[in-house]
Amino acid sequence: MRRSSSSILLLIFVLLFVSSLEAQPIPSDDLTAIERMLSQVDVNAWFNTIRDLAYNDGYRSRFCLRVDDYHQAEGQPKPDGACDNAARYILERFRSYGLEAEMIPFKHRVESLSGELLGEYTLHNVVATLPGKGPDRDKEILLTAHYDSIASHEEDWKEHWNEIPAPGATDNGSGVAMVLEVARILSRYDFDYTIKFIAFSGEELGLFGSRDYSKHAADRDEPIAAVLNVDMLGHDEDGALDVHVVTNERSSWIGNVFVTAKEAFRIGGLLKPVVDPKFVWSDHSPFWKYGYSAAMISEESDMESPEWPQYIHSSKDVIDNINLGLGRIGLKLVLSALALLADPIPADRTDVAIDSFALPRKLDEIETELPISVDVVNLSQNEADDLKLHVYALTPDGQRAEIAERSISLGPGERRRLNLSYRPSEWGRYRIRAFLNLNLGSLETDFGNNFASGEVEVRRSPAVWGSATVYPNPYNGGRLRMAYQLSSDADVFVKIYDLTGHLIGEREFVSGTKGGLWGPNDVVIWDGKNRFGEKAASGIYLIHLIAVNQHGSVEIGRRVCLVK
C-alpha cells in the first residue's frame, strides 16, 4: 500500500484500557486502500481451503508425525507423509500469490517415559515473506497458524495415529485458511513493514514448531514487531459471532488495534480483547517467552467455557462445523488489523521512548518511600504533545496499585526525567511497570520502547513469617521439609519436640543463606531421628521455628504426625 508524503500518522498502538480509548483519524488514503482490500475477502474461498486441508488428498489427517523423513523404533505406527503433503499444499498456495516461500525443517524426538527413543521425525514450518518497502522494512509482523491436526480423543489413538482420521477443520484448518486468504489479498500491495505468513507444525504435541521458530528468531535478534496467531476461528456454538483476542499485558496494545480496526471499518460481530498471560496453549506463547508482542485470535479464550467445541481433537472436527458468518468477520478483522500494523508510516513520524527506568532492587522497610526514576525522550525531530506516562505496581497478591499518571510534551530530541515515589504497604515482591503514550497523543510504530518494568523486594523488620508448611505430613521417615516465607533475612532456628516436651532434633539456618533468606525458603529440617541418631517413635511432634535478626525475633509452631 502506498501513501503520499502529506499523510498524517496512522493509528496503530493504543492504550491498555479500552474504556479510555479515544477515536483517532485514520488517513483517508489508508481507509480507501484497506476498504478495497476488505472488498476482496472471499469467505467461500476460505471455506474451500478448509475443505482441502481437512480432506488432504484423501489422508483426512495432518498429524505432525505423518512425515516423509523419520527414524523409528520397532512397533511404532508407520508415517505416510500426510502432514508433509499438507505443508506442500500450503507452500504452493503461498508461491501462487508471488510470495517468497519455503519449508523450514526441524527435528522432533518422541521418547517413552523411561527415556527410550521411540522415533525422530523431520517436521516443517512453512514460511512466506512479503518484503516491506518502507523505512521500517527491516521490522517484521507475523501472521501465523498451526496446520497440524490431532484426534487424540479417539480410542486407540496412540497405536493407530497413522490410520485414524484427524481432519482438523476447525482446529486449525480454519486458521491456516485465514492466513492463506489474507496472504492472497495483501500480496497485491506494498507495505512499510515486512510481513511473514507462517504455518507451524507440531503445535498439537507441544507448540514445537513455534518454539523452534521463536528461539531461532530470538537468537538472531530478529526484529519482530508483532505476532498475530490465528487458532480456531471458524466455529460458533451459540449464535453470537464473537472473536477473542488474547494477549499478555505487554502485548495488550494488539488487542486494541483490533478494536480500532473493527470500529474504523464497521466490521460486525462481537470483539473481546482478553489479557490472560496464563493462556499459553497456542503458538503465540513461545513468542511471549522471548519478549515479543503476540496475540491469539480465536473463537474462544476459555477451555472451560460451554462454547468450547467438544469435538476438538477427534475425528468429528469436520467441515460441517464451520460457520461462514464467523469466518467472514474473522477474515475482515485479521486482514484490517494486519494492514493497519504493516502500513507505510512517514519517515519523519514522531517516535518517543522510555529511555531508562530505575528503582532500588530492595527496600528495607514497608511504609517507606520507593524512589522511581523514569527518563522519557523524543527521538524524532517533531513535537510530541500530550503524551501520557502511566506507572503502576503489581503488589505481592497480584493487585494493581496506581503510582502516577503524568502528561508530558517534548520538543524535538528533548529528554526529560521524572522522579516518582511509591509507598508499599506490605512486604513481598512488587513489579513496577511503566507505559508511555497511552493516550495516543503521538502516534508511532515502535511500541516496544514505550514499556519498562522492574522488581523490588520489600522487607519488614522485625522479621515476620509468611506462609509456613511442613511436608510430607503425615511423615514416615526420610527427609521432612518445611516451606516458609520471611519478611527479611534472619537467623532461623528449628526445634522439634515430642508431646512430653523433650527436644528431639534441631537445625539452624544462617541469615542471608538458604533457610534464612527474605522471601520463600524450602529446606530439610529433620531426618526422622532423635538427637542420639535413633529412629524416632511414631506419634505427634511439635515443630517450633524462631526467626531472629537485629530488630527482634518472631516465633511460629507447626505439628507433624510421624507414622511408621
C-alpha positions in Angstrom: 0.0 0.0 0.0 1.4 3.4 -0.9 0.7 6.8 0.6 1.6 10.4 -0.2 4.1 12.2 2.0 1.4 14.5 3.3 -0.5 11.7 5.0 -0.9 12.1 8.8 0.2 9.5 11.2 -1.6 6.1 11.3 -3.3 4.9 14.4 -1.6 1.7 15.5 -0.8 1.5 19.1 -3.4 2.1 21.6 -3.8 2.3 25.4 -4.2 -0.5 27.7 -7.8 0.2 28.8 -10.4 0.2 26.0 -12.7 2.4 28.1 -10.4 5.3 27.8 -9.7 4.9 24.1 -10.4 8.0 22.0 -11.1 7.7 18.3 -8.2 8.8 16.2 -8.4 9.6 12.5 -7.0 7.1 10.0 -5.6 8.8 6.9 -8.2 8.8 4.1 -5.9 7.0 1.6 -5.4 4.2 4.1 -9.1 3.9 4.7 -9.7 3.7 1.0 -7.0 1.1 0.4 -7.9 -1.1 3.3 -11.6 -1.0 2.4 -10.6 -2.1 -1.1 -8.7 -5.0 0.5 -11.7 -5.9 2.6 -13.9 -5.9 -0.5 -11.8 -8.7 -1.9 -12.4 -11.1 1.0 -13.8 -14.3 -0.3 -15.4 -16.4 2.5 -16.2 -19.2 0.1 -12.5 -19.5 -1.0 -11.7 -19.6 2.8 -14.2 -22.4 3.2 -12.9 -24.4 0.2 -9.4 -24.1 1.6 -10.5 -25.6 4.9 -12.2 -28.4 2.9 -8.9 -29.1 1.1 -6.9 -29.2 4.3 -9.5 -31.4 6.1 -9.6 -33.9 3.1 -5.8 -33.5 2.4 -5.8 -35.6 -0.8 -7.6 -38.5 0.9 -5.4 -38.7 4.0 -8.0 -36.9 6.1 -5.3 -36.1 8.7 -2.4 -33.7 9.1 -1.0 -35.3 12.3 2.5 -33.9 12.6 4.3 -37.3 12.8 2.9 -38.4 9.5 6.0 -37.2 7.6 8.4 -38.5 4.9 11.6 -38.3 6.8 11.7 -40.3 10.0 13.6 -43.0 12.1 11.6 -45.2 14.4 11.9 -48.0 16.9 10.2 -51.3 16.1 6.5 -51.5 16.7 5.7 -47.8 16.2 2.9 -46.7 13.8 4.5 -46.0 10.3 4.1 -42.5 9.0 2.8 -41.9 5.5 3.7 -38.3 4.6 0.2 -36.9 5.3 1.5 -33.8 7.2 4.2 -33.1 4.6 1.5 -33.3 1.9 -0.4 -30.5 3.6 2.8 -28.5 4.0 3.5 -28.7 0.3 -0.1 -27.6 -0.4 0.3 -24.5 1.8 3.8 -23.8 0.2 2.4 -23.9 -3.3 -0.5 -21.7 -2.4 1.9 -19.1 -1.0 4.0 -19.2 -4.1 0.9 -18.9 -6.4 0.5 -15.4 -4.8 4.0 -14.4 -5.9 5.4 -14.7 -2.3 8.9 -16.0 -1.4 8.1 -19.2 0.4 10.0 -22.2 1.9 9.6 -25.2 4.1 11.9 -24.9 7.1 12.7 -28.3 8.7 13.2 -29.0 12.4 13.7 -32.3 14.3 11.2 -33.7 16.8 12.0 -36.6 19.1 9.5 -38.9 20.7 10.6 -40.7 23.8 9.0 -43.1 26.3 8.5 -42.2 29.9 11.7 -44.1 30.7 13.6 -42.0 28.1 13.8 -44.6 25.4 13.8 -43.1 21.9 10.7 -44.1 20.0 11.2 -42.0 16.9 12.8 -38.9 15.4 10.8 -37.0 12.8 11.6 -34.1 10.5 8.7 -31.6 10.7 8.4 -28.4 8.7 7.2 -24.9 9.3 6.0 -23.2 6.1 7.1 -19.5 5.8 6.2 -17.0 3.2 7.6 -13.4 3.1 6.1 -10.2 1.7 9.1 -7.8 1.8 8.5 -4.4 3.2 9.1 -1.4 1.0 9.2 1.5 3.5 11.6 2.8 6.1 10.6 0.0 8.6 11.2 -2.8 6.1 13.7 -4.4 8.5 10.9 -5.0 11.0 8.5 -7.9 10.8 4.9 -8.6 11.5 3.9 -12.3 11.6 0.6 -13.8 10.8 0.6 -17.4 11.9 -1.5 -20.5 12.4 -0.6 -24.2 13.0 -1.5 -26.6 10.2 -1.1 -29.9 12.1 -4.1 -31.8 13.4 -4.7 -34.5 16.0 -7.5 -36.9 17.1 -6.1 -37.9 20.4 -9.6 -38.3 21.9 -10.3 -41.3 19.7 -9.9 -44.8 21.1 -6.5 -46.5 20.3 -5.1 -43.2 19.0 -1.5 -43.9 20.3 -1.4 -47.2 18.5 -3.1 -46.1 15.2 -2.4 -42.4 14.7 -1.3 -43.3 11.2 -4.8 -44.5 10.3 -7.4 -42.6 12.4 -8.8 -39.6 10.6 -7.9 -36.2 12.1 -9.5 -33.8 9.7 -8.9 -30.7 11.9 -11.3 -28.4 10.1 -11.8 -26.0 13.0 -8.5 -26.8 14.7 -6.8 -25.5 12.8 -7.8 -25.6 9.2 -9.9 -22.5 9.8 -6.8 -20.6 11.0 -4.5 -21.8 8.1 -7.2 -21.0 5.6 -7.4 -17.5 7.1 -3.7 -16.9 6.8 -3.8 -18.1 3.1 -6.8 -15.9 2.3 -5.2 -12.8 3.9 -1.9 -13.5 2.2 -3.7 -13.8 -1.2 -5.1 -10.3 -0.8 -2.2 -8.5 0.9 0.4 -9.9 -1.6 -1.0 -7.4 -4.1 0.0 -4.4 -2.1 3.2 -2.7 -0.8 3.7 -2.2 2.9 6.2 -0.4 5.1 6.9 -3.4 7.3 7.8 -6.9 6.1 5.0 -9.4 6.6 5.7 -13.1 7.2 2.9 -15.6 6.8 3.8 -18.8 8.8 2.1 -22.2 9.1 3.6 -24.1 12.1 3.7 -27.8 12.6 3.9 -29.7 15.9 1.5 -27.4 17.8 -0.7 -30.2 19.0 2.2 -32.1 20.6 3.5 -29.0 22.5 4.0 -26.0 20.2 7.2 -27.5 18.8 7.1 -25.5 15.5 6.6 -22.1 17.1 9.1 -22.9 19.9 11.7 -23.7 17.3 11.0 -20.7 15.2 10.8 -18.2 18.1 14.0 -19.5 19.6 15.9 -19.0 16.4 14.3 -15.6 15.9 15.5 -14.5 19.4 18.9 -16.0 18.8 19.2 -13.9 15.6 17.7 -10.9 17.4 15.0 -10.8 14.7 13.1 -7.5 14.9 9.5 -8.9 15.2 7.2 -6.1 16.0 4.0 -8.2 16.5 2.7 -11.7 16.1 -1.0 -12.4 15.2 -1.7 -16.1 15.7 -5.0 -17.5 14.5 -6.1 -20.7 16.2 -9.7 -22.0 15.7 -11.7 -19.2 14.1 -14.5 -20.9 12.2 -17.0 -22.5 14.6 -19.8 -20.9 16.5 -21.6 -22.7 19.3 -24.3 -20.2 20.4 -25.2 -17.9 17.5 -23.3 -14.9 19.0 -20.5 -14.4 16.5 -17.6 -13.3 18.7 -13.9 -13.1 18.2 -11.5 -13.2 21.1 -8.0 -11.6 21.0 -5.9 -13.0 23.8 -2.7 -11.2 24.9 -0.4 -10.8 27.9 -0.2 -7.4 29.5 2.8 -6.2 27.4 1.0 -7.2 24.2 -2.4 -5.7 25.1 -1.9 -2.9 22.6 -2.5 -5.5 19.8 -6.0 -6.2 21.2 -6.8 -2.6 20.9 -5.5 -2.5 17.3 -8.4 -4.9 16.6 -10.8 -2.5 18.4 -9.6 0.3 16.1 -10.0 -1.9 13.0 -13.4 -3.1 14.0 -14.7 0.5 14.6 -12.9 2.1 11.6 -14.2 -0.5 9.1 -17.6 -1.2 10.7 -16.9 -4.9 11.0 -19.8 -6.8 12.6 -19.9 -9.4 15.4 -18.5 -9.1 18.9 -14.9 -8.4 19.7 -13.5 -9.5 23.1 -9.9 -8.4 23.9 -8.7 -10.6 26.8 -5.5 -10.1 28.8 -4.6 -13.5 30.1 -0.9 -14.4 30.4 -1.8 -17.8 31.6 -3.4 -18.8 28.3 -0.3 -20.4 26.8 -1.9 -23.3 24.8 -1.2 -22.0 21.3 1.6 -20.7 19.1 1.6 -17.1 20.4 3.0 -18.1 23.8 6.6 -19.1 22.8 7.0 -15.5 21.4 5.9 -14.2 24.8 8.8 -16.2 26.3 11.3 -14.2 24.3 9.8 -10.8 24.9 7.9 -10.4 21.6 4.4 -8.9 21.5 1.9 -11.6 20.4 -1.8 -12.3 20.4 -4.0 -15.3 19.7 -7.1 -14.6 17.7 -9.7 -17.3 18.3 -13.4 -18.1 18.6 -12.9 -18.8 22.4 -10.4 -18.0 25.1 -11.6 -20.3 28.0 -11.3 -24.1 27.7 -13.8 -24.4 30.5 -16.4 -22.4 28.6 -19.6 -24.2 27.4 -18.8 -22.6 24.0 -15.5 -24.5 23.7 -16.0 -27.0 20.8 -16.3 -30.5 22.3 -15.4 -32.3 19.1 -11.9 -30.8 19.0 -9.1 -33.4 18.8 -11.4 -36.0 17.4 -12.4 -37.3 14.0 -15.6 -35.2 14.3 -13.7 -32.0 13.7 -15.1 -31.8 10.1 -16.1 -29.1 7.6 -19.8 -29.3 8.7 -18.9 -27.4 11.8 -17.6 -24.3 10.0 -19.6 -21.1 10.3 -19.3 -18.8 7.2 -20.6 -15.8 9.1 -17.9 -16.1 11.8 -15.3 -16.7 9.1 -16.2 -13.5 7.3 -15.9 -11.5 10.4 -12.6 -13.1 11.4 -11.1 -12.6 8.0 -12.0 -8.9 7.9 -10.7 -8.3 11.5 -7.4 -10.1 10.9 -6.8 -8.5 7.5 -7.6 -4.9 8.6 -5.6 -5.2 11.8 -2.6 -6.6 10.0 -2.9 -3.9 7.3 -3.0 -1.2 9.9 0.1 -2.6 11.6 2.1 -3.0 8.4 1.0 0.2 6.6 3.6 2.7 5.5 4.4 5.4 8.0 6.2 8.7 7.0 9.9 8.6 7.8 9.5 11.8 9.9 6.9 10.3 12.2 7.1 11.0 15.9 9.0 8.4 17.9 9.1 8.6 21.7 10.5 6.1 24.2 11.2 5.3 27.8 15.0 5.6 27.7 15.7 4.5 31.3 13.8 3.1 34.2 15.5 2.9 37.6 14.4 1.8 41.1 16.1 0.1 44.0 16.2 -3.7 44.0 15.5 -3.8 47.7 13.5 -1.7 50.2 14.4 -2.3 53.8 11.1 -1.4 55.4 7.4 -1.1 54.4 5.7 2.3 54.5 8.9 4.0 53.3 9.3 5.8 50.0 10.3 3.7 47.0 12.1 6.1 44.6 11.4 5.6 40.9 13.2 7.4 38.1 11.9 7.4 34.5 13.7 9.1 31.6 11.5 9.8 28.5 12.8 11.0 25.2 11.6 12.3 21.9 13.7 10.5 19.4 12.3 12.4 16.4 12.5 15.9 15.0 8.8 16.6 15.6 6.9 18.0 18.5 5.4 15.3 20.8 2.5 16.8 22.6 0.2 15.5 25.3 2.0 12.2 26.0 0.8 10.2 28.9 3.2 8.3 31.2 1.4 5.7 33.3 3.2 4.0 36.2 1.7 1.3 38.4 2.7 -1.5 40.8 1.6 -5.1 40.9 1.5 -5.9 44.6 2.6 -9.3 46.1 -1.0 -10.5 45.9 -1.4 -9.5 42.3 -3.4 -6.3 42.7 -2.8 -3.2 40.7 -1.8 -0.1 42.6 -1.6 3.2 40.7 1.6 5.2 41.2 1.4 8.1 38.8 0.0 9.4 35.6 1.7 12.4 34.0 1.0 14.4 30.9 4.2 15.3 29.0 5.1 17.4 26.0 8.5 17.1 24.5 10.3 19.1 21.8 12.4 17.6 19.1 15.1 15.5 20.6 14.1 16.6 24.1 14.8 14.3 27.1 13.1 14.6 30.5 13.5 12.8 33.8 10.5 12.2 36.1 11.2 11.4 39.7 8.3 9.5 41.3 7.7 7.6 44.6 5.6 4.8 45.9 5.0 3.7 49.5 4.5 -0.1 49.7 2.0 -1.1 52.4 3.1 -4.8 52.8 6.2 -6.8 52.4 6.9 -9.0 49.4 7.9 -8.7 45.7 6.5 -5.8 43.8 6.6 -5.5 40.0 6.7 -1.8 38.9 5.6 -1.1 35.3 5.6 2.0 33.1 3.8 2.7 29.8 4.4 5.8 27.8 2.0 7.3 25.2 -1.2 5.6 26.4 -3.4 8.4 25.2 -2.0 8.3 21.7 -1.1 11.9 21.7 1.8 10.9 19.5 1.2 8.0 17.1 4.2 5.9 16.2 5.1 2.4 15.1 7.7 1.3 17.6 5.7 0.5 20.7 8.4 -1.8 22.1 10.4 1.0 23.7 7.3 2.5 25.3 7.3 -0.1 28.1 9.6 -0.6 31.0 9.4 -2.8 34.2 11.4 -3.6 37.3 11.1 -5.6 40.5 11.8 -4.6 44.1 12.0 -6.8 47.2 10.2 -5.0 50.1 11.3 -6.2 53.5 10.0 -5.7 57.0 11.6 -5.6 60.4 11.5 -7.2 62.8 11.1 -10.4 60.7 7.6 -11.9 60.4 6.6 -15.2 59.0 4.6 -15.6 55.8 3.0 -18.9 54.9 4.7 -21.9 56.6 4.0 -25.5 55.7 5.6 -28.8 56.8 5.6 -31.7 54.3 5.0 -34.6 53.9 2.6 -34.7 56.7 1.9 -37.5 57.8 5.6 -38.3 57.7 7.1 -41.8 57.5 10.8 -41.1 57.7 13.3 -39.8 55.2 13.5 -36.1 54.6 11.0 -33.8 56.3 10.8 -30.4 54.6 9.5 -27.1 55.5 8.5 -24.3 53.2 8.1 -20.8 54.6 8.4 -17.1 53.8 10.3 -14.5 55.7 9.8 -10.7 55.5 13.6 -10.1 55.9 16.9 -12.1 56.2 17.1 -13.7 59.6 18.8 -16.5 61.6 16.2 -19.3 61.7 16.2 -21.9 64.5 14.1 -25.0 64.2 13.4 -27.2 67.3 11.4 -30.4 67.2 9.8 -31.7 70.4 7.7 -34.7 71.3 4.4 -34.3 73.2 6.2 -34.6 76.6 8.3 -31.6 75.8 11.6 -33.4 75.2 13.8 -31.9 72.5 14.2 -34.5 69.6 16.1 -32.5 67.0 17.1 -29.1 65.9 18.5 -27.2 62.9 19.9 -23.7 62.4 19.9 -21.6 59.2 22.2 -18.6 59.0 20.7 -15.2 57.9 21.3 -14.5 54.3 21.8 -18.2 53.3 19.2 -20.8 52.2 16.7 -21.1 55.0 17.4 -17.6 56.4 16.5 -15.6 53.3 13.9 -12.9 52.6 11.0 -14.4 50.7 10.4 -18.1 50.1 12.6 -20.8 51.7 12.3 -24.6 51.2 14.6 -26.6 53.4 15.1 -30.0 55.0 14.5 -29.8 58.8 14.5 -33.4 60.0 15.7 -36.9 59.1 13.3 -38.7 61.4 15.9 -39.5 64.1 16.3 -38.2 67.6 19.3 -36.4 69.0 21.1 -39.7 69.6 20.8 -40.9 66.0 18.0 -43.4 66.8 14.8 -43.5 64.7 12.1 -41.6 66.5 8.9 -43.4 67.5 5.5 -42.9 65.8 3.4 -40.0 67.2 2.8 -36.3 67.0 5.7 -33.9 67.1 5.8 -30.2 67.6 8.0 -28.0 65.3 9.0 -24.7 66.8 10.6 -22.0 64.4 12.2 -18.8 65.6 13.5 -16.1 63.3 15.9 -13.6 64.8 17.6 -10.5 63.4 19.0 -7.3 64.9 15.4 -5.9 65.2 13.9 -8.7 67.2 12.5 -12.2 66.9 9.3 -13.9 65.9 8.1 -17.5 66.5 5.6 -19.9 65.0 4.7 -23.6 65.6 3.5 -26.5 63.5 2.7 -30.1 64.1 3.7 -33.2 62.2 2.5 -36.8 62.5 5.2 -39.4 62.3 3.8 -42.8 61.1 5.8 -46.0 60.6 
